[in-house]
Amino acid sequence: MYSDPKMSEQLNKIDEYYYNDVEEECYHFLIQYLQEYKDEFIEK
């Protein structure tokens, strides 16, 4: 399966989508969450 160049290209596109777009979305969500609930993470 991985020796097929067309299949490899498709898999690479899926990897690229996941590791670029989805990871960036998760990062922004995490930042937003932490900003919204920062008092829950800081000891007073």
HTML snippet that shows the backbone in 3Dmol.js (N, CA, C, O; Angstrom):
<script src="https://3Dmol.org/build/3Dmol-min.js"></script>
<div id="view" style="width:600px;height:400px;position:relative"></div>
<script>
const pdb = `
ATOM      1  N   MET A   1       0.830  -1.181   0.000  1.00  0.00           N
ATOM      2  CA  MET A   1       0.000   0.000   0.000  1.00  0.00           C
ATOM      3  C   MET A   1       0.884   1.258   0.000  1.00  0.00           C
ATOM      4  O   MET A   1       0.623   2.181  -0.772  1.00  0.00           O
ATOM      5  N   TYR A   2       1.910   1.315   0.836  1.00  0.00           N
ATOM      6  CA  TYR A   2       2.747   2.503   0.914  1.00  0.00           C
ATOM      7  C   TYR A   2       3.709   2.628  -0.252  1.00  0.00           C
ATOM      8  O   TYR A   2       4.314   3.681  -0.450  1.00  0.00           O
ATOM      9  N   SER A   3       3.852   1.575  -1.016  1.00  0.00           N
ATOM     10  CA  SER A   3       4.724   1.665  -2.175  1.00  0.00           C
ATOM     11  C   SER A   3       4.001   2.298  -3.365  1.00  0.00           C
ATOM     12  O   SER A   3       4.630   2.630  -4.370  1.00  0.00           O
ATOM     13  N   ASP A   4       2.703   2.461  -3.254  1.00  0.00           N
ATOM     14  CA  ASP A   4       1.918   3.105  -4.308  1.00  0.00           C
ATOM     15  C   ASP A   4       2.045   4.628  -4.160  1.00  0.00           C
ATOM     16  O   ASP A   4       1.585   5.186  -3.164  1.00  0.00           O
ATOM     17  N   PRO A   5       2.659   5.300  -5.129  1.00  0.00           N
ATOM     18  CA  PRO A   5       2.887   6.749  -5.018  1.00  0.00           C
ATOM     19  C   PRO A   5       1.593   7.560  -4.870  1.00  0.00           C
ATOM     20  O   PRO A   5       1.560   8.551  -4.140  1.00  0.00           O
ATOM     21  N   LYS A   6       0.551   7.146  -5.551  1.00  0.00           N
ATOM     22  CA  LYS A   6      -0.708   7.880  -5.461  1.00  0.00           C
ATOM     23  C   LYS A   6      -1.304   7.773  -4.053  1.00  0.00           C
ATOM     24  O   LYS A   6      -1.788   8.760  -3.499  1.00  0.00           O
ATOM     25  N   MET A   7      -1.262   6.584  -3.491  1.00  0.00           N
ATOM     26  CA  MET A   7      -1.762   6.373  -2.135  1.00  0.00           C
ATOM     27  C   MET A   7      -0.909   7.150  -1.136  1.00  0.00           C
ATOM     28  O   MET A   7      -1.443   7.763  -0.212  1.00  0.00           O
ATOM     29  N   SER A   8       0.380   7.129  -1.308  1.00  0.00           N
ATOM     30  CA  SER A   8       1.284   7.866  -0.420  1.00  0.00           C
ATOM     31  C   SER A   8       1.000   9.360  -0.478  1.00  0.00           C
ATOM     32  O   SER A   8       1.014  10.037   0.550  1.00  0.00           O
ATOM     33  N   GLU A   9       0.744   9.871  -1.663  1.00  0.00           N
ATOM     34  CA  GLU A   9       0.433  11.294  -1.809  1.00  0.00           C
ATOM     35  C   GLU A   9      -0.856  11.651  -1.068  1.00  0.00           C
ATOM     36  O   GLU A   9      -0.927  12.687  -0.407  1.00  0.00           O
ATOM     37  N   GLN A  10      -1.857  10.807  -1.177  1.00  0.00           N
ATOM     38  CA  GLN A  10      -3.120  11.043  -0.473  1.00  0.00           C
ATOM     39  C   GLN A  10      -2.923  11.002   1.039  1.00  0.00           C
ATOM     40  O   GLN A  10      -3.461  11.839   1.763  1.00  0.00           O
ATOM     41  N   LEU A  11      -2.163  10.042   1.505  1.00  0.00           N
ATOM     42  CA  LEU A  11      -1.892   9.946   2.934  1.00  0.00           C
ATOM     43  C   LEU A  11      -1.100  11.152   3.434  1.00  0.00           C
ATOM     44  O   LEU A  11      -1.344  11.641   4.537  1.00  0.00           O
ATOM     45  N   ASN A  12      -0.174  11.621   2.645  1.00  0.00           N
ATOM     46  CA  ASN A  12       0.601  12.806   3.019  1.00  0.00           C
ATOM     47  C   ASN A  12      -0.287  14.039   3.124  1.00  0.00           C
ATOM     48  O   ASN A  12      -0.084  14.876   4.003  1.00  0.00           O
ATOM     49  N   LYS A  13      -1.260  14.156   2.243  1.00  0.00           N
ATOM     50  CA  LYS A  13      -2.188  15.290   2.303  1.00  0.00           C
ATOM     51  C   LYS A  13      -3.026  15.235   3.577  1.00  0.00           C
ATOM     52  O   LYS A  13      -3.266  16.262   4.211  1.00  0.00           O
ATOM     53  N   ILE A  14      -3.463  14.057   3.944  1.00  0.00           N
ATOM     54  CA  ILE A  14      -4.235  13.894   5.173  1.00  0.00           C
ATOM     55  C   ILE A  14      -3.365  14.241   6.381  1.00  0.00           C
ATOM     56  O   ILE A  14      -3.815  14.948   7.283  1.00  0.00           O
ATOM     57  N   ASP A  15      -2.149  13.759   6.405  1.00  0.00           N
ATOM     58  CA  ASP A  15      -1.213  14.089   7.484  1.00  0.00           C
ATOM     59  C   ASP A  15      -0.994  15.595   7.571  1.00  0.00           C
ATOM     60  O   ASP A  15      -1.022  16.177   8.655  1.00  0.00           O
ATOM     61  N   GLU A  16      -0.777  16.212   6.427  1.00  0.00           N
ATOM     62  CA  GLU A  16      -0.536  17.648   6.391  1.00  0.00           C
ATOM     63  C   GLU A  16      -1.733  18.407   6.956  1.00  0.00           C
ATOM     64  O   GLU A  16      -1.556  19.348   7.729  1.00  0.00           O
ATOM     65  N   TYR A  17      -2.928  18.016   6.586  1.00  0.00           N
ATOM     66  CA  TYR A  17      -4.127  18.661   7.113  1.00  0.00           C
ATOM     67  C   TYR A  17      -4.174  18.512   8.629  1.00  0.00           C
ATOM     68  O   TYR A  17      -4.366  19.490   9.352  1.00  0.00           O
ATOM     69  N   TYR A  18      -4.001  17.310   9.094  1.00  0.00           N
ATOM     70  CA  TYR A  18      -4.107  17.062  10.532  1.00  0.00           C
ATOM     71  C   TYR A  18      -3.062  17.838  11.319  1.00  0.00           C
ATOM     72  O   TYR A  18      -3.389  18.543  12.273  1.00  0.00           O
ATOM     73  N   TYR A  19      -1.830  17.708  10.925  1.00  0.00           N
ATOM     74  CA  TYR A  19      -0.749  18.286  11.725  1.00  0.00           C
ATOM     75  C   TYR A  19      -0.637  19.793  11.577  1.00  0.00           C
ATOM     76  O   TYR A  19      -0.028  20.441  12.427  1.00  0.00           O
ATOM     77  N   ASN A  20      -1.197  20.366  10.541  1.00  0.00           N
ATOM     78  CA  ASN A  20      -1.138  21.814  10.383  1.00  0.00           C
ATOM     79  C   ASN A  20      -2.415  22.475  10.874  1.00  0.00           C
ATOM     80  O   ASN A  20      -2.384  23.273  11.811  1.00  0.00           O
ATOM     81  N   ASP A  21      -3.522  22.150  10.253  1.00  0.00           N
ATOM     82  CA  ASP A  21      -4.775  22.833  10.541  1.00  0.00           C
ATOM     83  C   ASP A  21      -5.387  22.438  11.876  1.00  0.00           C
ATOM     84  O   ASP A  21      -5.742  23.305  12.675  1.00  0.00           O
ATOM     85  N   VAL A  22      -5.514  21.164  12.121  1.00  0.00           N
ATOM     86  CA  VAL A  22      -6.162  20.701  13.345  1.00  0.00           C
ATOM     87  C   VAL A  22      -5.330  21.062  14.573  1.00  0.00           C
ATOM     88  O   VAL A  22      -5.874  21.485  15.593  1.00  0.00           O
ATOM     89  N   GLU A  23      -4.045  20.899  14.476  1.00  0.00           N
ATOM     90  CA  GLU A  23      -3.179  21.237  15.605  1.00  0.00           C
ATOM     91  C   GLU A  23      -3.259  22.737  15.916  1.00  0.00           C
ATOM     92  O   GLU A  23      -3.283  23.132  17.081  1.00  0.00           O
ATOM     93  N   GLU A  24      -3.299  23.552  14.886  1.00  0.00           N
ATOM     94  CA  GLU A  24      -3.407  24.996  15.090  1.00  0.00           C
ATOM     95  C   GLU A  24      -4.748  25.359  15.732  1.00  0.00           C
ATOM     96  O   GLU A  24      -4.802  26.228  16.603  1.00  0.00           O
ATOM     97  N   GLU A  25      -5.819  24.705  15.310  1.00  0.00           N
ATOM     98  CA  GLU A  25      -7.131  24.941  15.917  1.00  0.00           C
ATOM     99  C   GLU A  25      -7.112  24.571  17.397  1.00  0.00           C
ATOM    100  O   GLU A  25      -7.642  25.303  18.233  1.00  0.00           O
ATOM    101  N   CYS A  26      -6.509  23.453  17.712  1.00  0.00           N
ATOM    102  CA  CYS A  26      -6.418  23.017  19.114  1.00  0.00           C
ATOM    103  C   CYS A  26      -5.616  24.015  19.932  1.00  0.00           C
ATOM    104  O   CYS A  26      -5.975  24.318  21.070  1.00  0.00           O
ATOM    105  N   TYR A  27      -4.551  24.518  19.371  1.00  0.00           N
ATOM    106  CA  TYR A  27      -3.722  25.492  20.062  1.00  0.00           C
ATOM    107  C   TYR A  27      -4.538  26.746  20.382  1.00  0.00           C
ATOM    108  O   TYR A  27      -4.497  27.239  21.509  1.00  0.00           O
ATOM    109  N   HIS A  28      -5.269  27.259  19.408  1.00  0.00           N
ATOM    110  CA  HIS A  28      -6.075  28.466  19.628  1.00  0.00           C
ATOM    111  C   HIS A  28      -7.189  28.211  20.643  1.00  0.00           C
ATOM    112  O   HIS A  28      -7.493  29.074  21.467  1.00  0.00           O
ATOM    113  N   PHE A  29      -7.784  27.050  20.582  1.00  0.00           N
ATOM    114  CA  PHE A  29      -8.817  26.703  21.552  1.00  0.00           C
ATOM    115  C   PHE A  29      -8.229  26.660  22.962  1.00  0.00           C
ATOM    116  O   PHE A  29      -8.833  27.172  23.904  1.00  0.00           O
ATOM    117  N   LEU A  30      -7.075  26.061  23.105  1.00  0.00           N
ATOM    118  CA  LEU A  30      -6.425  25.972  24.410  1.00  0.00           C
ATOM    119  C   LEU A  30      -6.092  27.358  24.958  1.00  0.00           C
ATOM    120  O   LEU A  30      -6.320  27.628  26.137  1.00  0.00           O
ATOM    121  N   ILE A  31      -5.563  28.222  24.128  1.00  0.00           N
ATOM    122  CA  ILE A  31      -5.241  29.585  24.555  1.00  0.00           C
ATOM    123  C   ILE A  31      -6.506  30.309  25.003  1.00  0.00           C
ATOM    124  O   ILE A  31      -6.514  30.970  26.042  1.00  0.00           O
ATOM    125  N   GLN A  32      -7.556  30.186  24.232  1.00  0.00           N
ATOM    126  CA  GLN A  32      -8.826  30.826  24.581  1.00  0.00           C
ATOM    127  C   GLN A  32      -9.348  30.280  25.912  1.00  0.00           C
ATOM    128  O   GLN A  32      -9.791  31.042  26.772  1.00  0.00           O
ATOM    129  N   TYR A  33      -9.294  28.982  26.070  1.00  0.00           N
ATOM    130  CA  TYR A  33      -9.764  28.346  27.305  1.00  0.00           C
ATOM    131  C   TYR A  33      -8.958  28.835  28.511  1.00  0.00           C
ATOM    132  O   TYR A  33      -9.528  29.183  29.545  1.00  0.00           O
ATOM    133  N   LEU A  34      -7.650  28.858  28.373  1.00  0.00           N
ATOM    134  CA  LEU A  34      -6.793  29.283  29.478  1.00  0.00           C
ATOM    135  C   LEU A  34      -7.019  30.749  29.830  1.00  0.00           C
ATOM    136  O   LEU A  34      -6.994  31.114  31.006  1.00  0.00           O
ATOM    137  N   GLN A  35      -7.235  31.575  28.844  1.00  0.00           N
ATOM    138  CA  GLN A  35      -7.506  32.982  29.120  1.00  0.00           C
ATOM    139  C   GLN A  35      -8.845  33.143  29.836  1.00  0.00           C
ATOM    140  O   GLN A  35      -8.980  33.960  30.747  1.00  0.00           O
ATOM    141  N   GLU A  36      -9.811  32.371  29.420  1.00  0.00           N
ATOM    142  CA  GLU A  36     -11.140  32.475  30.014  1.00  0.00           C
ATOM    143  C   GLU A  36     -11.176  31.962  31.458  1.00  0.00           C
ATOM    144  O   GLU A  36     -11.891  32.508  32.298  1.00  0.00           O
ATOM    145  N   TYR A  37     -10.402  30.912  31.738  1.00  0.00           N
ATOM    146  CA  TYR A  37     -10.422  30.284  33.060  1.00  0.00           C
ATOM    147  C   TYR A  37      -9.106  30.397  33.798  1.00  0.00           C
ATOM    148  O   TYR A  37      -8.774  29.536  34.614  1.00  0.00           O
ATOM    149  N   LYS A  38      -8.356  31.444  33.522  1.00  0.00           N
ATOM    150  CA  LYS A  38      -7.010  31.569  34.109  1.00  0.00           C
ATOM    151  C   LYS A  38      -7.043  31.587  35.634  1.00  0.00           C
ATOM    152  O   LYS A  38      -6.094  31.129  36.269  1.00  0.00           O
ATOM    153  N   ASP A  39      -8.095  32.097  36.225  1.00  0.00           N
ATOM    154  CA  ASP A  39      -8.172  32.121  37.681  1.00  0.00           C
ATOM    155  C   ASP A  39      -8.238  30.720  38.282  1.00  0.00           C
ATOM    156  O   ASP A  39      -7.863  30.526  39.439  1.00  0.00           O
ATOM    157  N   GLU A  40      -8.696  29.774  37.537  1.00  0.00           N
ATOM    158  CA  GLU A  40      -8.769  28.392  38.020  1.00  0.00           C
ATOM    159  C   GLU A  40      -7.366  27.752  38.081  1.00  0.00           C
ATOM    160  O   GLU A  40      -7.167  26.755  38.776  1.00  0.00           O
ATOM    161  N   PHE A  41      -6.413  28.324  37.360  1.00  0.00           N
ATOM    162  CA  PHE A  41      -5.082  27.742  37.293  1.00  0.00           C
ATOM    163  C   PHE A  41      -4.061  28.478  38.151  1.00  0.00           C
ATOM    164  O   PHE A  41      -2.923  28.028  38.287  1.00  0.00           O
ATOM    165  N   ILE A  42      -4.453  29.587  38.721  1.00  0.00           N
ATOM    166  CA  ILE A  42      -3.545  30.395  39.513  1.00  0.00           C
ATOM    167  C   ILE A  42      -3.964  30.345  40.960  1.00  0.00           C
ATOM    168  O   ILE A  42      -5.117  30.615  41.297  1.00  0.00           O
ATOM    169  N   GLU A  43      -3.016  29.996  41.820  1.00  0.00           N
ATOM    170  CA  GLU A  43      -3.301  29.960  43.252  1.00  0.00           C
ATOM    171  C   GLU A  43      -3.350  31.388  43.788  1.00  0.00           C
ATOM    172  O   GLU A  43      -2.557  32.245  43.399  1.00  0.00           O
ATOM    173  N   LYS A  44      -4.277  31.615  44.667  1.00  0.00           N
ATOM    174  CA  LYS A  44      -4.415  32.954  45.261  1.00  0.00           C
ATOM    175  C   LYS A  44      -3.970  32.934  46.686  1.00  0.00           C
ATOM    176  O   LYS A  44      -4.010  33.964  47.360  1.00  0.00           O
TER     177      LYS A  44
END
`;
const viewer = $3Dmol.createViewer("view");
viewer.addModel(pdb, "pdb");
viewer.setStyle({}, {cartoon: {color: "spectrum"}});
viewer.zoomTo();
viewer.render();
</script>
